[in-house]
Amino acid sequence: MTHHKQLSIGLFGFGVVGEGLYKVLQKTPSLSASIRKVCIKDTTKKRNAPASLFTTDRDELLNDEDINVIVEVINESEAAFQIVSTALRNGKSVVSASKKMIAEHLPELLALQQETGQSFLYESAACASIPVIRNLEEYYDNDLLHGIKAVVNGSTNFILTKMFEDKLDFQQALLLAQQLGFAESDPSLDVDGYDAVNKWAFLLTHAYGIIEHPENLLFTGIQNIHATDAKVAAEKGQQIKLVAQARKLNDGRVASFVIPQFVPQDDHLAFVKNEYNGVVIESGFADKQFFYGKGAGSFPTASAVLSDLSALRYDYKYEYKKLYHHQPNTLANNFYLRVYVSFTDWKYIPREKFEWIEEWHAREERKYLVGVLPVKELMENNWWKTNATSLILTPDPIIEDIAIQQLKKKSLELAGIV
């Protein structure tokens, strides 16, 4: 019988996740993993662990030959990248929860893994307790993965849930999220969609072999969603979620974006409320799988770190199969989106950019329309994010090039023009 290796851990960060991991490891003796040293920045904070465990000197962990795994759960992405690169080069495996760092440095991190042959695992960086990376990596082959859509940010989902269920306006809901610890004092990382698109960047790599810097992906957050939008959703029997989505088009390219979306009540994602996350994977012959769980917090995140540590005992590595063993997919920019836009004044809306407008309404405080736009328009311009304009995708928003031509012809016939 092969014995799996003992893990001796050097831990960077002892905040919510780091301390959670410390507690969880004490309750899982079968894992044969122990924390040898913890590197922290602030020595004055009271910690629920022996003082001898802590140091402020990162080299004490990175150069210790007895430490064979570095776990990195700190906030600053540049410092995290330095730690991870040094650890891999020093022959240590690494487990990380830093989504921003991974998203921004993915090409270098892929090169480091190839160069050093070490494992670099980060299940905890996306959707905490949901094993989404390992599933995309191991279970869904390229041809089987038709699409994936997900709620990957708990803070924004909490805010939208409160706006929808308790009729709060955006500011009230945000305040509540901050009081309950679901949103930071500077909430813009979550609210403006940066956190979601960071996670989405490397999920696209595991799903489709696409490597793209998050800034080049199409995204927005919930910063402009208005109470009237929630009212319109309710009238249509729908909810609003910040949805990250990717779908393979007929030409084999992948449509991808992170944008708020109307979600019908019978959609799996309608079930995902408050701080929870959810992932729906649509595969070739199995229809849909739905993963649901807590997307943040001490124990949910620690549980994902734990799962990675457990895999390291058997020298598990990500193979990046879609990237190295298949022809990687590429991002598409030739499709159209059916969108709802609410706004204060027509002058902010370039009507001529729409393929067509299906409906429009003027209410007391805001006007709104539903229409179809080329995705290029959203990629190249930002009128849809400014002047308190709110853009929300309709359910099943993607319309492919070919379909557009047919629909245009049909609508002209209906109008009696052709």
Sequence and secondary structure as in RCSB ss.txt:
>XXXX:A:sequence
MTHHKQLSIGLFGFGVVGEGLYKVLQKTPSLSASIRKVCIKDTTKKRNAPASLFTTDRDELLNDEDINVIVEVIN
ESEAAFQIVSTALRNGKSVVSASKKMIAEHLPELLALQQETGQSFLYESAACASIPVIRNLEEYYDNDLLHGIKA
VVNGSTNFILTKMFEDKLDFQQALLLAQQLGFAESDPSLDVDGYDAVNKWAFLLTHAYGIIEHPENLLFTGIQNI
HATDAKVAAEKGQQIKLVAQARKLNDGRVASFVIPQFVPQDDHLAFVKNEYNGVVIESGFADKQFFYGKGAGSFP
TASAVLSDLSALRYDYKYEYKKLYHHQPNTLANNFYLRVYVSFTDWKYIPREKFEWIEEWHAREERKYLVGVLPV
KELMENNWWKTNATSLILTPDPIIEDIAIQQLKKKSLELAGIV
>XXXX:A:secstr
      EEEEEE  SHHHHHHHHHHHT GGG EEEEEEE S TTS  SS GGGEES THHHHT TT  EEEE  S
 HHHHHHHHHHHHHTT EEEE  HHHHHHTHHHHHHHHHHH   EE GGGSSTTS HHHHHHHT  GGGEEEEEE
E  HHHHHHHHHHHHS   HHHHHHHHHHTTSS SSTHHHHTTHHHHHHHHHHHHHHH     GGGS B  STT 
 HHHHHHHHHTTEEEEEEEEEEE TTS EEEEEEEEEEETTSGGGG  TTEEEEEEEETTTEEEEEEEE SSHHH
HHHHHHHHHHHHTTT     HHHHTS    B  S EEEEEEEES GGGS GGGSSEEEEEEE SS EEEEEEEEH
HHHHH  GGGSTT EEEEEEEEEE HHHHHHHHHHHHHHTT  
